[in-house]
Amino acid sequence: MKQIVINLLGGPGSGKSTIAYDLAGYLKKIGVNCEYISEFVKQRVYEKNQTAIDDQLYIFANQWYNMRVTRKEVEVLICDSPLYLSAFYNTRLIKNHKSTISQDVMIPLVKDCVDKFENLNYFIWRNHEYKEIGRYQTVDQAKEDEQDIYKLMKDMNVKLKELKSTDPCMQIITCDLIGLLEKRKFQNKEIERKFIVDKMPKDIKNKVEIMQAYFEGQNPEKRVRSVDNKQFFYTEKLGNGIERHEMEKAIDKNTFVNLFKDCSHGIIEKTRSFYTLNPVNGNECIAEINIYHGTLEGLKIVEVEFESTQDAKDFYPPDWFGKEVTNDPVFQNYNLAKNGLKGLKR
């Protein structure tokens, strides 16, 4: 299922950043797995790197990367510099006769990338006094930008919810998000193929230590997970095989410890590494290599998650992958936790 992105749009001084910071802090407090995505161009401004600032394709690509790199770890992104704005700033470069790409290229590119997410778009109309301190726009220029951004979003057919800066914006957005998350519960699909590792590849990176424990019962399958004893998750899954329905949420350590005590079905300990594979149908493809410990010592399983069932079908495993066990219930983690290696010899 696509990541949710909260896009805050509006003119200079509309309060987008304040709303974004407050929203990210509040959502984390109530247990939403979210991150604030900082404005990439702001660092270039501090560097006084005008060449980079005037290269909207460079700015866009880096903002896009900073969002997509969170794909497997974060459910909700909060952006006060949405990807949509690259189309607007590109018009400014064109107006000022700067060398840039045409809008005929930029707008389809922006739309294609934005469509990789599920977007909640808010246009914040400034309804308070504009303060020029720390800004390069005058109040008249800020008003012009506000109108131009709004018009461009309408021309691009971006669906917007319009709010005034004096509205209880954070509360309204939070209610919208919680409603969407409730609808998405168990609608999230984990599309995955699983293989025994035949031989370990070189250049694996970003190792993490995972411990997960299971509750009795498989309808749904319930577990808690610790990642490097720093991140903690509660997960429910329905189904078997290549496509399963999943609900996952971040929890704090105390909640993890308390839930862990009730996990009587079994425990899995493993080291997970990541290896970049060739893209499938243009979509990023990462192999997750799991080396098991404890009662499963010696077992090595590689898992690959996909954007779609078609991507999963089109995937051609590299030569270091061994036997596929996607549809073998023996290799389902729930059963591995209960039976250990002895379960593989049945």
N, C-alpha and C positions, 0 to 999 in steps of 0.2 A: 504494500500500500504506500502511496506517495506520502512524503513528509508534508506536514502542514506548515505554511509560511504565513505569518502575520505581516502584511506589508502596510507600512504607515507612510502615506503620501500627503503632500501639502507644500505650501510655500515656505520660504525662510521664516524662522521665528514662530512657526505655528505650534511648537511644543512637541514635535514628533519624538525627539530624542528623550525628553523627560518622560513621556508616556512609555517609550520603549524600555527605559531603565527600570521604571517602577513596575511595569508589567512583568518583565523577566524576573525581578526579585520576588514579586508576589506569587507568580506561578510556581517558581521553585519551592516556595514555602508550603504550598498546598499539594506538592508532590507531582507536578507536571514535569515531564522530561523535556526541558526546553533550554535554548541557548539564545543569547543576544548576539547577533552578527554585526560586528563593528563595521564602520564605513571605511573601506579600503583607501579611498582617495584622501581621507583625512591625514593619513601618515605622509602621503606625498606632499600635501600642503605644508606640513611641519618641516619637511625636508627642503621645501622651496624648490621642488622638482617640477618645473613648469612643463618640461617635455612630457613627463608622465601624465600630468593633469590634462594636457591637451590631446592625449591619445585615449580616446574614449573606449576603443576596442580593448586596449590593455587594461584599463580600469574595470571594464565589464567582465573580462575574462577572469581577473583575480577575485572580484566580488563573487562571481559564479563559483569559482573553485572553493572559496572559503565557506560557501554554503554546502556544496555537494560533498565535501570531505567529511561532513558530519552525518552522512546519509544512514549509516548502519548503527549509529549510536544515539541520535537525538530525534525525538518525535516532532517537536515544534520549534521553529525558528522565528525570531522576532527581528524584523529589519526596519530601521528608519532610513535606510538608503536602498530601497528595493531595486531589483534589476530593471524594472520599468523605467527608472529615472535615467538610465543610460540613453534611452531614445530621446529624452528631453534635452539632456546636456549635449547630445550630438547635434541637435538643432541649433544650440547656442554656438557651437564651434563652426557650423556651416554659416550662420549669420555673421560671425566675426571673421569669415574668410580664412579659417584655419584649415589645414590639410587633415581631412578625416574621411571616413567611409560615408557613402550615401545613405539616406534614410530608407531607400528601397532595399538595402542590405541589412541595416541595423534593426529595423522594426521586426522583420520576420525572424531574425536571430534571437531577439529578446523574447518574442512570443514563444518560439520553440523551447527555449531554456526555461521560461516561466512555467510552461505546461508540464514540466517534469515534477512540479509540486502541486499540492492542493492549497489554493491561495484564499486567504481572507484579507480583502483589500479595504482599507479605510482611508478616506480623504478627510484630513483635519483642516477645517477652515479656521484661520486665526481670528479669534473674537476677543482679543486682549491687546493691550498697547504693544507696539513694536519697539524693541530696543536695539538701536544700531550698534551699541558697544559690542565688539567682538565679531561683527559681521561686515562684509564688504558691500552688501546691498543697502541702498537707501530704502525708506519706507515705500516710496513709489515703485522702485525696482522690485521689492519683495512682493508687492501687490501684482505687478505684471507677471512675475514668475508664477505666482499662485494661479492666476487665471490661465496662463499658458500651459502649465502642467495639467490642470484640470481638463482643458480643451483637448490636449494630446491624448490623455487617458480615454476620453470619450471617443475620439477618432479611432483609437486602437481597440475599441469595444471592451475595455476593461470594466468589469462589474465592480462598482464602488458602493460602500456604505458611507454616507456623508455625515460627519460629526462636527460640531463646533468645539473649539479648544476649551471652552468653558463648560462643556458637557462632562459628565462623569465617564470619560472615555475609557479608563482602565477597567471599570466595572462592566461597562457595556461589552467591551471586547472579551473580557473574561467569560461572561455569560455565553457569548456566541461560541467561544472556543470549547467550553465545557459541554455545551449542547452537541457540538460536532464530535467531540471525543466519545460521548455516550453512544452516538449513532455508529461510530466506527468500531466500537467494542466487538470483537470477534469478526469484524469485517476485514481486518488486516490478514493478508495471506502471506504465509511463508512458503515460497516456492524454492525448493532445494533438492539437489541431488547429492548423494553420499557415496563415497568410495573408500575401500581399504587402500592405504598408502603402500605402493609397491616398493618405491625407493624415495628417499627424502631429496627434495630439490635443494639447490644452492641458493644463497642470497635471501633466505627467509628473514623476516624482520618483524619488529613490533610485537614481541612476545608478551603475553599476559597470562597470569595464573588464575584459573577459574575453579571455583568450588560450587557445586549445585546439589541441592537435596530435594527429594520428592515426597509429596504427600501420597497416601494411599488413594487409589481410584484413578481411572483413565477417562472419565467422561464429565468434565474435561480433565486432562492431565495438568497437574499443578506443581509448580516448583518455585524455589527461591535460588538466587544466584549471587555470588560474590565475585567481583573482578578485581584482582590485585588487592583485595580487602579495602578498596576505596569506593567502588561503585556497587550498588546493590539493587536487585530487581526481583519483582514478583511476576510470574508468567503463568498464563493458562493457555493450553493448546487443545484443539479439537482435530481429529482426523489422523490419517496415516499416509505414508508414501510421499510422493513428490509435492503435493500441495496440502497445506494444513492451515487452519484458521488459528490466529494467535492474538492474545491480548497481553501486553506487557507494560508495566509501569515501574518507574524508579521508586525506591523506598530508602529510608535512612537506615543506618547501621543497627540502631536499637530494634527497629521493626524486623530487620533481617534476623537478628539473634533470637528474638521471641518466636518468629515463625519457624526458624530452623529447628527449634526444640520439638515442634510438632511433626516434623518430617520423619515418618517412621518407615518409609518405603526403601530408602537407600540414598547413598551419597556418591557423587562422581567428582573426582579431582583430575584436572587436566591442564596441560600447558597448550595454549593456542597461539599459533603463529600465522602470519598473513603473507600471501604470495600473489602478486599481480599476474593475471592471465591475459590472453588476448581478448579484446572486447567481443561481445556477442551482439550482433545486429546494432552495433554502435553503442551499446550499453556497457558500462564498467563491469568487470568480472574479477572477483577476488576469491582466491582459494583460502579457506580457513583450515589449517592443519592442526589437528588435535592429537596430542600425545598424552595417553591416559596413564594414571598412576594408581597406587593402592591395589585394590582387588582386580583392576584392569590393566596392571603393569604390562607393557609390551604392545598394547593395542594402539594402532595409529589409524586415524580416520580423517579423511579430507572431505569437507563440505563446501558446496558452492551454491550461493543464493542468486536468484535471477529476478529480473524485473517482470517477466511474464512467463506463462507456461510455454509459449512458442520459443522464447529464448532458451528455456531449459531443454526443449526438444532439439534445438539447433546446436546445442553445445557439443563440441567434440573434445573428449578428455585427452589431456597430454599423456605422453608415454609413461610418466612417473606415477600416474593413477593406476591402481589395480582393479580388482573386482568391484563392480557396482553393487551396493547393498541398500539402495534407496527404499525398496519395497520389502525388505526383509525385516520383519518385526523384531527379530533377535537383536538387531543393531539399533533399535530405538533406544534412546538414552534412558527412558523410563525402565525398560527391561534390563539394560546393562547395569543400572544402579542396583536393581534387585538381585540379579543373578551372577554378576561378575564374569570372569573368563569362563567359568564352568558352564555358563549358559550358552557359550559359543560352540561347545563340543557336543551339544545334543543332536 
